[in-house]
């Protein structure tokens, strides 16, 4: 039984400022570097020795990967980048709440309304599903091996929702804290259970 480990990058200044940011390529904050280093020293992360390794390619995932695993070769899957907030990038709810486009996006229960110059929740779901499929395809060729993916909170939430649709959790409830995540236990290409990292 192989495992897929999903790890969220560390804290950024945009996290600290409670801003929407997805495609904006921000680095880890000092607090993020310290926390990831602390978690790694405590041994909470899976070993990378024989695992297939992935990031989304954005700076914050590359930094997090380096702090945990050092200079190891890994694959970049750009489809696993965070949600593209378009014109809402690097703005907070307080800055946007009077914006009619923001109100329309927030109130759309179907997930079809895109952020201006960004994507819709449905677009995001389709993109993440395609990216995760690449990992599954590679993972299934190496039975009983592990895969480690350093990516983003929204991406992890979407993957967990796709893998465990019967768990009554929404995307916010699935989202792990920075530097944390989930280990998925895989049998014949299907996620059958999970534990928190």
Secondary structure, DSSP 8 states (H G I E B T S, - for coil): -EEEEEEE---BHHHHTTEE-SSS---B-HHHHHHHHHHHHTT-S---TTSEEEE-SSHHHHHHHHHHH-S---EE-GGGS----GGGTTEEHHHHTT-HHHHHHHH-SSS----TTS--HHHHHHHHHHHHHHHHHHHHHSTT-EEEEEE-HHHHHHHHHHH-TTS---HHHH---TT-EEEEEEETTEEEEEEE-
